[in-house]
């Protein structure tokens, strides 16, 4: 049995995703029709300003294809856009550059919690380049969604000033100064 995915059977598609083992996530902005996670991969279906479905990221296209053909579906575990080896290289470089604190909340991250954050989102033309990347908790990254870079930095500053991580603003500045001091040490 095959199904056409549209606004009328979106609820059936959601149920099908859950049956396939996916987790439905809350949309992060008004342009997301559906956000879901399966085996470490977040997938999103977007709509444009007129409400027409416009684009997809992650494995949304694969899920829709399987749904429309009446087949089961699974996404590959923790796919990185550039492959696991390149992802590991980026993570290592970002840890060396920025330390192991989340970009958004400034709390220490465990290895299984971290994700690569694109400051300018890929869907908005942001490059997958070290200068556009930071490490963040998966939850913080998801919560920030596709905010602009300015909005993401404002969110970070708000969280730091509020002491989201339990560090006072003065202690944060001392820690930042120490990190800058460590980063300025020349290596030969």
C-alpha positions in Angstrom: 0.0 0.0 0.0 1.4 3.4 -0.9 0.6 6.8 0.5 1.1 10.3 -0.8 2.5 12.6 2.0 0.6 15.8 2.3 -1.0 18.0 4.9 -4.0 15.7 5.1 -2.1 12.5 6.1 0.7 14.2 8.1 -0.7 12.7 11.4 -0.6 9.2 9.8 3.0 9.9 8.8 3.8 10.9 12.3 2.4 7.6 13.7 4.4 5.7 11.1 7.6 7.5 12.1 7.0 6.5 15.7 6.4 2.9 14.7 9.7 3.0 12.9 11.4 4.1 16.1 11.7 7.9 15.4 11.1 10.5 18.1 9.0 13.5 17.2 10.6 16.8 18.2 9.1 20.2 18.7 9.6 22.6 15.8 12.1 25.4 16.5 10.5 28.0 14.2 7.4 28.7 12.2 8.8 27.3 9.0 9.1 23.7 10.3 6.3 21.4 9.3 7.8 18.4 11.2 11.1 17.7 13.1 12.0 14.2 14.1 15.1 12.3 15.3 16.0 8.7 14.5 19.3 7.0 15.5 21.1 10.3 16.1 20.0 12.0 12.8 17.6 15.0 13.1 15.4 15.4 10.0 13.1 18.4 9.2 10.4 19.2 6.7 10.1 22.9 6.0 7.4 25.1 4.5 7.8 28.5 2.9 6.1 31.8 3.8 3.1 30.8 1.8 2.7 27.6 3.7 3.8 25.3 0.8 6.2 22.5 1.7 9.5 23.6 0.4 12.6 21.6 1.5 13.9 18.9 3.7 17.1 18.1 5.7 18.5 15.0 7.4 16.8 11.8 6.2 13.3 13.3 5.8 13.3 12.5 2.1 14.2 8.9 2.8 11.5 8.6 5.4 8.8 10.1 3.1 9.9 7.8 0.2 9.6 4.7 2.5 6.2 5.9 3.8 4.8 6.6 0.3 5.9 3.1 -0.9 4.5 1.4 2.2 7.9 0.1 3.3 9.8 0.1 6.6 12.5 2.7 7.1 15.6 3.2 9.2 18.3 5.9 9.0 21.9 5.2 9.4 23.2 5.7 12.9 24.7 9.1 13.7 25.5 10.1 10.1 27.8 13.0 9.9 27.5 15.1 6.7 31.2 14.7 5.9 31.7 11.2 7.3 32.7 10.1 10.8 36.4 10.6 10.4 36.0 14.2 9.2 33.4 14.9 12.0 35.9 13.6 14.5 38.6 15.9 13.1 36.3 18.9 13.4 35.4 18.0 17.0 39.0 17.6 17.9 39.9 21.0 16.3 36.9 22.7 18.0 37.8 21.2 21.4 41.3 22.5 21.0 40.1 26.0 19.9 37.1 26.5 22.2 37.4 23.9 25.0 34.6 21.5 26.0 32.0 24.1 27.1 28.7 24.4 25.2 28.5 27.5 22.9 25.0 28.3 24.2 25.0 27.5 27.9 28.7 27.4 28.8 28.3 24.1 30.7 30.9 21.4 30.3 29.9 18.8 27.7 30.4 15.0 27.9 31.4 13.4 24.6 28.0 11.8 24.1 26.2 15.2 24.5 28.1 17.3 22.0 27.0 18.3 18.5 28.5 20.5 15.9 26.6 23.9 15.7 26.6 25.9 12.5 26.5 29.5 13.6 25.1 30.4 10.2 22.8 27.4 9.5 23.5 25.3 6.4 19.9 25.8 5.3 20.6 29.6 5.2 23.8 29.1 3.1 26.3 28.8 6.0 29.5 26.9 5.2 30.7 23.7 6.8 33.9 25.4 7.7 35.7 25.6 11.0 35.1 29.4 11.2 31.3 28.8 11.1 31.3 25.9 13.7 31.1 25.6 17.4 30.4 22.8 19.8 27.1 22.7 21.7 25.0 20.2 23.7 22.6 18.5 21.3 19.6 19.9 23.3 21.0 23.4 23.2 21.7 23.1 19.5 18.2 21.9 18.8 16.7 24.6 20.9 18.6 27.3 19.0 17.3 25.8 15.7 17.8 28.0 12.7 18.2 31.3 14.5 20.5 33.8 12.8 24.1 34.1 14.0 23.2 37.3 15.7 20.3 35.7 17.5 22.4 32.7 18.5 25.1 35.0 20.0 22.5 37.0 21.8 21.0 33.7 23.3 24.5 32.7 24.4 25.1 36.1 26.1 21.7 36.0 27.8 22.4 32.5 29.1 25.9 33.5 30.4 24.6 36.7 32.1 21.8 34.7 33.7 24.4 32.2 34.9 22.6 29.2 33.3 25.7 27.1 34.0 26.0 28.2 37.6 29.1 30.4 36.8 28.8 34.0 37.8 29.5 36.6 35.1 32.8 37.6 36.8 33.9 34.0 37.1 33.0 33.5 33.4 35.1 36.5 32.4 38.0 35.2 34.5 37.6 31.8 32.8 37.5 33.4 29.4 40.6 35.4 30.1 42.4 32.3 31.2 41.3 30.4 28.0 42.4 33.4 25.9 45.8 33.3 27.7 46.1 29.6 27.0 45.2 30.1 23.3 47.8 32.8 22.9 50.7 30.7 23.9 52.9 30.1 20.8 53.8 26.6 19.8 56.8 25.8 17.7 
